[in-house]
Amino acid sequence: MSQRLNQQELHDVAVVTDVPARTKVDRNFGLPTGLYAATVALYLAFIGLMAALFLNPELAIPMVLFAGFIVFSFGLAGFWATMKPENDTAAMTWGQLAARGIDTLSGRLTANEAAIQVLTLPVLILGWGLAVAAIVAFVI
């Protein structure tokens, strides 16, 4: 049950704690920025391939919207990683990733294994787009 407390009763039962002056937040994604840039480039290459493959003025607006969604999604994540409160962590460099690797739920990965794991889906999507392009080239 709830009960109403007046100001004096609230002060009697309340516990005051010290609040830290600055909050430390780690919003780092843990991988070099180049991997994210490569992911965006591969997704945009797929959109560009589809736009070039199906040259149709009616598809211009959807293709621009798809490309915008990709850029804005990754841009928003990058903006979120650097917003306040200030965080002291910076993105890992390629050298740090090569030297240390990275821990994942499936175990420790080397730099090459991490890059393969991150770029697998974008490469498969671009490969699928190239397969569609080959099919269109043979059919037409």
C-alpha positions in Angstrom: 0.0 0.0 0.0 1.1 3.5 -0.5 0.9 6.2 2.1 1.4 9.9 1.9 4.6 11.3 3.7 4.9 14.9 4.6 8.2 16.7 4.1 9.5 16.1 7.6 8.8 12.3 7.4 10.5 12.2 4.1 13.6 13.9 5.5 13.6 11.4 8.3 13.7 8.3 6.1 15.6 9.6 3.1 19.3 8.7 2.7 21.5 11.4 1.1 24.4 10.2 -0.9 27.2 12.0 -2.7 26.6 12.4 -6.4 29.8 12.2 -8.5 30.5 15.5 -10.3 31.2 13.9 -13.7 29.7 10.8 -15.2 32.0 8.6 -17.2 30.3 6.9 -20.1 31.8 4.4 -22.6 29.9 4.6 -25.8 32.8 3.3 -27.9 31.9 0.4 -30.2 35.3 -1.1 -29.8 36.5 -1.3 -33.4 38.4 1.0 -35.7 36.4 3.6 -37.5 37.7 2.2 -40.8 35.6 -0.9 -40.4 32.5 1.2 -40.0 33.5 3.3 -43.0 34.0 0.1 -45.1 30.6 -1.2 -44.0 28.9 2.0 -45.1 30.9 2.0 -48.4 29.8 -1.6 -49.2 26.1 -0.8 -48.4 26.3 2.3 -50.6 28.0 0.4 -53.4 25.1 -2.0 -53.3 22.6 0.9 -53.6 24.6 2.5 -56.4 24.8 -0.9 -58.2 21.0 -1.3 -58.0 20.5 2.3 -59.1 22.8 1.9 -62.1 21.4 -1.5 -62.9 17.7 -0.4 -63.0 18.0 3.0 -64.5 14.5 4.3 -64.0 13.6 7.8 -63.0 10.8 6.5 -60.8 13.4 4.8 -58.6 15.6 7.9 -58.1 13.8 9.0 -54.9 13.7 5.5 -53.3 17.4 5.0 -54.0 18.3 8.4 -52.5 16.1 7.6 -49.5 17.9 4.2 -49.0 21.3 5.8 -49.3 20.2 8.5 -46.8 19.0 5.9 -44.3 22.3 4.2 -44.5 24.3 7.4 -44.0 22.0 8.7 -41.3 22.0 5.4 -39.4 25.7 5.1 -39.2 26.1 8.9 -38.7 23.7 8.9 -35.8 25.6 6.0 -34.2 28.8 8.0 -34.6 27.3 11.1 -33.2 25.9 9.1 -30.2 29.4 7.8 -29.5 30.8 11.3 -29.1 27.9 13.1 -27.4 28.0 14.4 -23.8 28.7 13.6 -21.1 32.2 13.5 -22.4 33.7 10.0 -22.6 37.4 9.5 -22.3 37.5 6.5 -24.6 38.5 6.8 -28.3 38.0 4.3 -31.1 40.6 1.6 -31.3 43.2 2.1 -33.9 44.2 -0.6 -36.4 47.5 -1.1 -34.6 45.8 -1.6 -31.3 43.3 -4.1 -32.8 46.2 -6.0 -34.5 48.1 -6.1 -31.2 45.3 -6.9 -28.8 42.5 -8.4 -30.8 39.0 -8.1 -29.4 36.8 -10.1 -27.1 33.4 -11.2 -28.4 30.8 -13.6 -27.0 32.2 -16.3 -29.3 35.8 -15.8 -28.0 38.8 -13.7 -28.7 39.2 -12.6 -32.3 42.3 -11.3 -34.1 42.1 -8.2 -36.2 41.6 -10.2 -39.5 38.9 -12.3 -37.9 37.1 -9.3 -36.5 37.2 -7.5 -39.9 35.8 -10.7 -41.6 33.1 -10.9 -39.0 32.1 -7.3 -39.4 32.2 -7.2 -43.2 30.6 -10.5 -44.0 27.1 -9.3 -44.3 27.9 -6.2 -46.4 30.1 -8.2 -48.7 27.3 -10.9 -49.1 24.8 -8.2 -49.9 27.0 -6.6 -52.5 27.7 -10.1 -53.9 24.0 -10.7 -54.1 23.7 -7.4 -56.0 26.4 -8.5 -58.5 24.6 -11.8 -59.0 21.4 -9.9 -59.8 23.4 -7.8 -62.2 24.7 -10.9 -63.9 21.2 -12.4 -64.2 19.9 -9.1 -65.7 22.8 -9.0 -68.1 22.0 -12.5 -69.4 18.3 -12.1 -69.6 18.2 -8.8 -71.4 
